[in-house]
Amino acid sequence: MSDDGNGGLHVRQSPRTRSADVHIADLTMMVRVPGQPAAVRVYTEAESDDAARYAAETGGEVVRLPLSPPPGYVHGSSGSLVPAAPIAAAVETPPSGA
């Protein structure tokens, strides 16, 4: 660990060495550690035992991927998040003769 110059600590972890060529699409779970955003790690389905072990060691939570979009967003055609189109309000038509 080292001081980042702003009084905070900076932790750098080297990437794990995997035996196979892994792509983003191969990642099926991540471990989130409450209060430690830098401690997040991602895993493939074949590494599910490693994910469970890391979660147990750190008090983390295994979360399945891909994550659902947050409220108000959808997946765009490129796969990125985009704001959801607002639902058009129903327009009432006045009764005829009014």
Secondary structure, 3 states (H helix, E strand, C coil): CEECCCCCEECCCCCCCCCCCCCHHHEEEEEECCCCHHHCEEEEHHHHHHHHHHHHHHCCEEEECCCCCCCCEEECCCCCEEECCCCCCCCCCCCCCC
